[in-house]
Amino acid sequence: MSTAELLAPHNHLKAAGPAETAQKCLYFMHMMREVEDRIERKLYRQGKIVGGVYVGRGQEAIPVGTALHALPHDVLLPSHRDMAVWFIRGVPLGRIFAQYMGRVDGLTRGRDGNMHMGDMSRGLVSIISALAATVPVAAGIAMALR
């Protein structure tokens, strides 16, 4: 399977066999680890990151499994440790890095930190810093989409 096929947004697993599914999962788990390592160990230490950095090291399978099995019309509320959801849903890595660096080409155009990024065109809703406060938001979204 080519990288383009792996990165195709909303390329879901309905027709994929176990080997293809495992390959996609491993690819995105590794990609998440590498992106977060670069953000944490290089950009943050160089002082290029706005705000804190929260990584999902050791928890990569959770966002990968969730995002790969979500349907294109599903709305997701990825938290601060769910990096893989963003690139599985098709957000370019350059925009993710720009968001972390507070640049105008980030998802919030440099107006907010990395925990509060969203992209409604991809069904991704930003979380609220007090994570429990996101639950009523998610419930409201679910009720609105019924």
N, C-alpha and C positions, 0 to 999 in steps of 0.2 A: 504494500500500500504506500502510495507516495505521500510526501509531506503535504502537498496541496489537498489531497483527499482527506488527510487527517485533520487539517485546519479548516476545511469547508464548514461554514457556520450551519448549524442545525443538521449536520450529517449524522443522523441517528442510527441506532443499532438494530432496527427492526429486521433487516435482511442480513445482518452480519452474523457470522458464525462465532463460536467461542474463541477461536484463534484470533480473528479480527478484533473482537471486543477486547480481549486481553492485550493485544498490541496497542490499541487506542488508549486503553487505561494506562498502561505503562508509559507510553509516549507523553501523555498529558501530566502524569504524576511527576515524571522526570523534568518536564518543561517547567512545571510550577516550582519545583525545588530549585532549578537553575535560575529562574527569574527572581525568586525571592532571595536567593543567596547573593545575586548581583546587586539587588536593591539594598540589602542589609549590610553586606560585607564590603561593598565598594562605594556605592553612591551615598549611603548614610554616613559612613566614616569619612567621606570627602566633604561632608557638610552640604550636599546637594539636595537632600530630602527635606521637605517642609513637614514638620510635625514628627510623630513617632512612626516606628515601623513595627508591624505585628505580623509575624510569619506563621504559617501553618505547618512547619517542619514536623514530619511524622504523622500528619493528618491529611496528606494529599489525596488519599483514596476517597474521602468524604465528598469534597466538592467535585472531583472528577466523576465519580459514580452518579452523583445527583445530576450534574449538568449533561452528561452523555445520555442519560435516560429520560430527561425532561423532553417534552414535546415542544415544537417551535412556538406554539401559542401559550405555553406555560410562562407565568411570571415568576421570576426568582428574586430573592432578596439576599444576595451574597453578603456575608459578613467580612470582617477584616482578615479572616484566615482562609478565605475561599478564592484565592487568586485564580485558580484554574477555570472557574466559571466564566470569567471575563474573556479569556481567549478561546474557550470552547464555544461561547456565544458569538464569536467573531470580532471582538474588539481588538484592533491592531495593537501589538506590543508597544509601538512608539507612543500611542495615546496613553497607555497605562503608565509607562515611564514618565511621560510628560505630566500626568496627574500627580504622581509621587513627587515630582520636582516643582510642582506649583506653577507650571508653565501654561501659557494661554492656549496651547494646542491640546491640553488635557481635557478630560470629559466634562469638567465643570469650568473650563476656560480659566483656570488658575484661581478660582474664587474659593475653593475649599480644599481640605486635605485629602489624603488617600482613603480615609475611612468613609467618606461621604460621596462616593462617586456612583452615578447611576446612568443608565442609557435606556430610556423607554422604547426606543426603536428596536432594541434587542430584548425587551422584556426584563430588564434589570433595574430594580428599584433600590435606591440607596438605603442603608440602614441608619438607625439613630444611635448616637454614641452610647446612651444608656440602653444596652442591647434588649432588655426586657420590654422597653417601650416600642420596639419594632413589632412585637406580637400583635397588638391591636391594629397596626398598619397592615400587616399581612392578612389579618382577619377581614379588614375592610376591603382589601383588594379581592380576596376570595369571594366575599359577598357581592361585590360589584360585578364580578365576572361570572356569576351563576347564570 
